[in-house]
Amino acid sequence: MNKIALYPGTFDPITNGHFDIIKRALNLFDEVIVAVAISKEKTPLFNLQDRISMVEKALSQLNGVKVVGFDNLTVDLAKQYNANILIRGLRAVSDFEYELQMGYLNNSLDDTIETVYLMPNLQHAFVSSSIVRGLMKYNGKISHLVPKEVHQFIEDKKCI
């Protein structure tokens, strides 16, 4: 039986930290489904299709990864793909409290769901999508924070 993990997030845009988490997850699971949330409450900078495209481009060289968009409960999406493991990244202690609450919530909705928390490599520990968007706002350098395919996509879209 394949071990399938679901890595949900907004990925607005996908960063090197996200990429690192996905690579680490592939060492633990047979398949990782990267689930890109519509996330209307966060009002993403990039629309859903652009975010899915960026993730697909960034992950194109990795085997065992599938990218999907979603707008429903994470546990329902996990069930749809026969995934009983959720991947979440932890960069700092500040992430832990929120992620712990979400892990407990998801498990209360479906007690077959387990959450696995992975830390990115130390060089990516400070990287977040919001930091990237903030730099973009002021034409700051982001090429070292996102996969090269994502940087190219953003340049082509004239976002930087």
C-alpha positions in Angstrom: 0.0 0.0 0.0 1.4 3.4 -1.0 1.9 6.0 1.7 0.3 9.2 0.4 0.8 12.6 2.1 -1.0 15.8 1.4 0.8 19.1 1.7 -1.9 21.9 1.7 -1.1 25.6 1.5 -1.7 28.8 -0.4 1.7 28.8 -2.1 1.5 32.5 -2.9 4.1 32.0 -4.3 5.9 28.7 -3.6 9.3 29.3 -2.0 12.5 27.4 -1.6 11.3 26.6 1.9 8.2 24.9 0.5 10.3 23.1 -2.1 12.7 21.8 0.6 9.7 20.5 2.7 8.3 18.7 -0.4 11.7 17.1 -1.1 12.0 15.9 2.5 8.5 14.5 2.4 9.3 12.5 -0.7 12.0 10.8 1.3 9.3 9.6 3.7 6.2 9.0 1.5 5.6 7.3 -1.8 3.5 10.2 -3.1 3.1 13.8 -2.0 0.1 15.7 -3.2 0.7 19.5 -3.1 -2.7 21.0 -2.6 -3.0 24.7 -3.6 -5.8 26.4 -1.7 -8.1 29.0 -3.3 -7.9 30.8 0.1 -10.2 33.7 -0.4 -9.7 34.9 3.2 -6.0 35.4 2.6 -6.6 37.3 -0.7 -3.6 35.9 -2.6 -1.6 38.0 -4.9 -1.6 35.3 -7.6 -4.8 33.7 -8.8 -5.3 29.9 -8.3 -4.2 28.9 -11.8 -1.0 30.9 -11.6 -0.1 29.4 -8.2 -0.8 25.9 -9.5 1.4 26.7 -12.6 4.2 28.0 -10.4 4.1 24.9 -8.2 4.0 22.5 -11.2 7.0 24.3 -12.8 9.0 24.3 -9.6 8.3 20.6 -9.0 8.6 19.3 -12.6 11.9 17.5 -11.9 10.5 15.6 -8.9 8.9 12.2 -9.2 6.0 11.2 -6.9 4.4 14.6 -6.8 0.9 15.6 -7.9 -0.4 19.2 -7.8 -4.1 20.0 -7.3 -6.2 23.0 -6.5 -8.9 22.9 -3.8 -11.6 24.9 -2.0 -12.9 22.5 0.6 -11.9 21.1 4.0 -8.4 19.7 3.9 -9.6 16.4 5.6 -12.2 16.0 2.8 -9.5 16.5 0.1 -7.2 14.0 1.9 -10.0 11.5 1.9 -10.6 12.1 -1.8 -7.0 11.2 -2.6 -6.6 8.4 0.1 -4.1 10.4 2.0 -4.1 10.0 5.8 -1.1 12.1 6.4 -0.9 15.9 6.3 2.5 17.6 5.9 3.1 21.0 7.5 6.2 23.0 7.7 7.6 24.6 10.8 10.1 27.4 10.5 10.0 28.9 14.0 8.3 28.5 17.4 5.8 31.1 16.2 4.5 28.6 13.6 4.1 25.8 16.1 1.0 27.0 18.1 -1.1 27.6 15.0 0.0 24.4 13.3 -0.6 22.4 16.5 -4.2 23.7 16.7 -4.8 22.9 13.0 -3.4 19.4 13.5 -5.7 18.8 16.4 -8.6 20.3 14.5 -8.1 18.1 11.5 -7.7 15.0 13.7 -11.0 15.9 15.4 -12.7 16.0 12.0 -11.2 12.7 10.9 -9.3 10.6 13.5 -7.5 8.7 10.7 -5.6 11.9 9.8 -2.1 12.4 11.2 -0.1 15.5 10.8 3.7 15.3 10.2 5.6 18.5 10.9 8.8 19.0 8.9 11.4 21.8 9.3 13.0 23.3 6.2 16.8 23.4 5.9 18.2 26.2 8.1 19.1 28.4 5.1 15.3 28.5 4.3 14.0 28.9 7.8 13.2 32.6 7.4 11.6 32.3 4.0 7.9 32.8 3.7 5.5 33.7 0.8 4.6 36.9 2.6 8.3 37.9 2.8 8.6 37.3 -1.0 5.5 39.3 -1.7 6.8 42.1 0.5 10.0 42.2 -1.4 8.2 42.1 -4.7 6.2 45.2 -3.7 9.4 47.2 -3.5 11.2 45.5 -6.4 13.5 43.7 -4.0 15.6 40.7 -5.0 13.7 37.4 -4.6 15.7 35.1 -6.9 17.4 33.4 -3.9 14.1 32.8 -2.1 12.1 31.0 -4.8 12.8 28.2 -7.3 14.3 29.5 -10.5 11.2 28.4 -12.5 9.0 30.5 -10.2 11.3 33.5 -10.5 11.0 33.3 -14.3 7.2 32.9 -14.1 7.0 36.0 -11.9 9.3 38.0 -14.2 7.3 36.8 -17.3 4.0 38.0 -15.6 5.7 41.4 -15.1 5.2 41.2 -11.3 8.7 42.2 -10.7 
